[in-house]
Amino acid sequence: VMACGLLACATEAPKYNPKEFDTANYQKNVDNAVDAADILKDFDRSKVPAKPLEVQDLSTLVQADLFYNQGQYISAYPLYKELAFKYKDPRIIYKAIICLEHVSVTPKQIEELNALVNLFIEIDPNSKLAKLFQIKVALRSNDPVLAKEDLDSLIDKNPKSARAIFLFISSIVSSDLTADSQNAVNKFASLVVDEYANYPEANLMVSVAYANTNNLEQLTKELDYIHAHYPNWNIPMYWSLDVLAHNNHLSEVIKVAEPILDAQSIPDPILQN
């Protein structure tokens, strides 16, 4: 559902309906951002055939799928994890990754997520999903050029899905990146905004990235740009401030928020809180 709403607006000279950026409307997109990866599923059975499951494992998969389809990702994950490493089937690995993208908060879960991403790339390296997941790996390896190349490849092959792709990547760059990768993230953000500024979610992704590297100068410029072009779109500001707060940069939160509040004739109640 999210992808359809986003993709309908992605054109070379886009004109967007302001209503889609209202916080209540757009929050649905953010909540479902992880599921945007569904549009890139391109499992090739000729290259990576599905292995037949043992009877007891087939029962486990049915139970995992039941939890997954009900949105009970924390219950589905351990079942998928067991099958993912046993059968090394990218279809199962993918669902385990999506479960963790929804729920991972502990260091152990993040470690397992990275292991699953690496396994997926190893098993199905030429897939669109591998390109998507490799962006995170490239950034953690301090290779912003490779991350940009993977992004370019995805956008070139899926131009109508660009906005959904950027929204998914926003979740990637908002957390779980080492201090050593900050320069890579900043460089990646600058490369993205130089080429893709006409996509709203590219600007969202860049603002979240700058928040995660505590790059207040660029973050402020990006939020100013977003406000000028999409004046009722507050999600990038909320998300960026949340990232700063999560990283314990509380004084920076105030530095970014105060000028925005001062410029508003009617102060934003969420921002005030």
C-alpha positions in Angstrom: 0.0 0.0 0.0 2.8 2.4 0.9 4.7 1.7 -2.2 1.6 2.4 -4.4 1.0 5.8 -2.8 4.6 6.8 -3.2 5.2 5.5 -6.7 2.2 7.2 -8.2 4.0 10.6 -7.6 7.5 9.7 -8.8 8.2 11.6 -12.1 10.9 13.5 -13.7 9.2 16.8 -13.0 7.2 15.9 -9.9 4.2 17.7 -8.6 3.1 16.4 -5.2 -0.2 16.7 -3.4 0.6 18.5 -0.1 -2.0 16.3 1.7 0.3 13.3 1.3 2.9 15.0 3.5 0.5 15.7 6.4 1.9 14.0 9.5 -1.0 11.7 10.0 -0.9 10.6 6.4 2.8 10.3 6.0 3.2 8.4 9.3 1.7 5.4 7.6 4.5 5.4 5.1 7.1 5.6 7.8 5.5 2.8 9.7 5.6 0.6 6.6 9.0 1.8 5.3 10.7 -1.6 5.9 8.1 -3.3 3.8 9.0 -1.1 0.8 11.7 -3.7 0.1 9.0 -6.0 -1.1 8.9 -4.2 -4.5 12.5 -5.3 -5.1 12.0 -9.0 -4.5 13.4 -10.7 -7.6 14.3 -14.2 -6.5 15.5 -16.2 -9.5 14.6 -19.9 -9.0 16.9 -20.9 -11.9 19.9 -19.4 -10.1 18.9 -20.0 -6.5 16.4 -22.9 -6.5 14.3 -23.4 -3.4 15.5 -26.5 -1.4 12.8 -28.9 -0.3 12.1 -28.6 3.4 12.0 -31.5 5.8 8.5 -32.2 7.1 9.1 -30.7 10.5 10.7 -27.6 8.9 7.8 -27.2 6.6 5.6 -26.9 9.6 7.9 -24.4 11.1 7.8 -22.3 7.9 4.0 -22.4 7.9 4.0 -21.1 11.5 6.6 -18.4 10.7 4.6 -17.2 7.7 1.4 -17.1 9.8 3.1 -14.8 12.4 4.7 -12.7 9.6 1.5 -12.1 7.8 -0.1 -11.0 11.1 2.7 -8.6 11.7 4.0 -10.6 14.7 7.6 -10.2 13.6 9.1 -10.9 17.0 7.5 -14.3 17.0 8.2 -15.1 13.4 11.9 -14.1 13.6 13.4 -17.1 15.6 11.6 -19.5 13.3 12.9 -17.9 10.1 16.3 -17.6 11.6 16.5 -21.3 12.3 15.5 -22.1 8.7 17.6 -19.4 7.1 20.9 -20.7 8.3 19.9 -24.4 7.7 18.7 -24.0 4.2 20.3 -20.8 3.0 17.3 -19.9 0.9 17.2 -16.2 0.1 13.4 -16.1 0.4 13.6 -17.2 4.0 16.7 -15.1 4.8 14.8 -12.1 3.4 11.9 -12.6 5.7 14.2 -13.0 8.7 15.9 -9.7 7.8 12.6 -7.9 7.5 11.5 -9.2 10.9 14.6 -7.8 12.5 14.3 -4.5 10.6 11.0 -4.2 12.3 12.0 -5.1 15.8 15.8 -5.1 16.3 16.9 -2.9 19.2 19.5 -5.0 21.2 23.1 -5.3 20.2 22.6 -9.1 19.8 19.7 -8.5 17.4 21.7 -6.0 15.4 24.6 -8.4 15.2 22.3 -11.1 13.9 20.7 -8.7 11.4 24.2 -7.9 10.0 25.0 -11.6 9.8 21.7 -12.3 7.9 22.4 -9.4 5.5 25.9 -10.7 4.8 24.4 -14.2 4.2 21.8 -12.9 1.8 24.4 -11.0 -0.2 26.6 -14.1 -0.3 23.7 -16.4 -1.5 22.0 -14.0 -4.0 24.6 -11.4 -4.8 23.2 -10.1 -8.1 19.6 -9.5 -6.9 18.0 -6.1 -6.4 17.7 -6.9 -2.7 21.4 -7.6 -2.4 22.1 -4.2 -3.9 19.7 -2.6 -1.4 21.2 -4.4 1.6 24.8 -3.9 0.4 24.3 -0.1 0.8 24.5 -0.6 4.6 27.4 -2.9 4.3 29.3 -0.4 2.1 28.7 2.4 4.5 29.9 0.3 7.5 33.0 -0.5 5.4 33.6 3.3 4.8 32.8 3.0 1.0 30.3 5.7 0.1 31.1 5.3 -3.6 30.1 1.7 -3.6 26.9 2.6 -1.6 26.1 5.3 -4.3 26.8 2.8 -7.1 24.4 0.3 -5.6 21.8 3.1 -5.1 22.2 4.3 -8.7 21.8 0.7 -10.0 18.5 0.3 -8.1 17.1 3.6 -9.2 18.1 3.0 -12.9 16.3 -0.3 -12.9 13.4 0.8 -10.8 12.8 4.5 -11.5 9.1 4.3 -10.5 10.1 2.8 -7.1 12.6 5.5 -6.3 10.7 7.1 -3.5 10.0 3.9 -1.7 13.7 2.9 -2.1 14.8 6.1 -0.5 12.4 5.7 2.3 13.8 2.2 3.1 17.3 3.5 3.0 16.3 6.2 5.5 15.8 3.5 8.0 19.2 2.0 7.2 21.1 5.3 7.7 19.2 6.3 10.9 20.8 3.6 13.1 23.4 1.0 13.6 26.3 2.7 11.9 29.7 2.8 13.6 31.5 6.0 14.6 34.2 5.1 12.1 31.6 5.2 9.2 30.5 8.8 9.9 32.6 10.3 7.1 31.3 7.7 4.7 27.7 8.5 5.6 28.2 12.2 5.2 29.8 11.7 1.8 27.0 9.3 0.7 24.4 11.9 1.8 26.1 14.7 -0.2 26.3 12.5 -3.3 22.6 11.6 -2.9 21.3 15.1 -2.5 23.4 16.4 -5.4 21.7 14.0 -7.8 18.3 13.1 -6.4 17.0 16.3 -4.6 13.9 16.2 -6.8 12.7 13.1 -4.8 11.2 14.1 -1.4 12.4 10.9 0.3 15.9 11.5 -0.9 15.9 14.7 1.2 14.4 12.8 4.1 17.1 10.2 3.9 19.8 12.9 3.7 18.5 14.7 6.8 18.3 11.5 8.8 21.8 10.6 7.7 23.2 14.0 8.8 21.3 13.6 12.1 23.0 10.3 12.7 26.4 11.8 12.1 25.6 14.8 14.3 26.3 17.1 11.3 24.2 20.0 12.5 25.2 22.5 9.7 24.1 20.2 6.9 21.1 18.9 8.8 19.8 22.5 9.3 20.3 23.3 5.6 18.5 20.1 4.7 15.5 20.8 7.0 15.3 24.3 5.6 15.2 23.0 2.1 12.5 20.5 3.0 10.4 23.2 4.7 10.8 25.5 1.7 9.6 22.8 -0.8 7.2 20.8 1.4 6.0 23.3 4.1 3.6 20.9 5.8 6.0 17.9 5.9 7.3 17.6 9.5 8.3 14.0 9.5 11.9 14.6 8.4 12.3 17.1 11.3 10.7 14.7 13.9 12.8 11.7 12.6 16.0 13.7 12.6 15.5 15.0 16.1 14.6 11.5 17.3 17.9 10.2 15.9 19.8 13.0 17.7 18.0 12.3 20.9 18.6 8.5 20.6 22.3 9.2 20.2 22.2 11.3 23.4 22.8 14.6 21.5 20.2 16.4 23.6 21.8 19.8 23.4 21.9 19.5 19.6 18.2 18.6 19.6 17.6 22.0 21.3 19.9 23.8 18.8 18.0 22.5 15.9 14.5 22.7 17.3 14.6 26.2 18.9 15.0 28.2 15.6 12.2 26.2 14.0 9.8 26.9 16.9 10.8 30.6 16.9 9.9 30.9 13.3 6.4 29.4 13.7 3.5 31.7 14.5 1.6 28.6 15.9 4.2 26.4 17.6 4.1 22.8 16.6 2.7 20.8 19.6 4.7 17.7 18.8 7.9 19.7 18.5 7.2 21.5 21.8 6.9 18.2 23.6 
